[in-house]
Amino acid sequence: MPHYYFNLTDGVTRRDRNGLDCADDTSAIIKAISIAKEVAAGGHAISHPDLHISVVLDGREVKRVPVIRPP
């Protein structure tokens, strides 16, 4: 099973040191959406307009999932 990392990025990257096993890219992206919602709910989205979760597999970025600020 592929091992993905979910880095938090807002101009400065906070690397995910543990990562998670996911069945495929789609599963990893779904997990990243969940992480982004958790970050937004925690109020961290206010810190930077370009805050996103970077999904990484084998050193390459698979997808960027934006952290949407709550209204």
Residue, then its C-alpha position, 0 to 999 in steps of 0.5 A: m500500500p502506498h505511503y503518503y505524506f500530508n504537508l501543511t504549507d503556507g509559504v513555509t512547509r511543515r512536513d508530515r513526518n509520519g504519513l499514512d498508508c492509503a489505497d491510492d491517490t484518490s483515497a489520499i486526496i479524500k484524507a487531505i480534504s478531511i485534514a484541511k477541514e480539521v485545520a480550518a475548524g481549528g482556526h489556522a486558516i486565518s493565518h495565510p490565504d494560500l494555506h493548503i495541504s500538499v499530498v506527497l507520494d515518493g517525493r512528488e506532489v500528487k495534489r494541493v488541497p486548499v484550506i478554506r477559511p470558514p465564513 
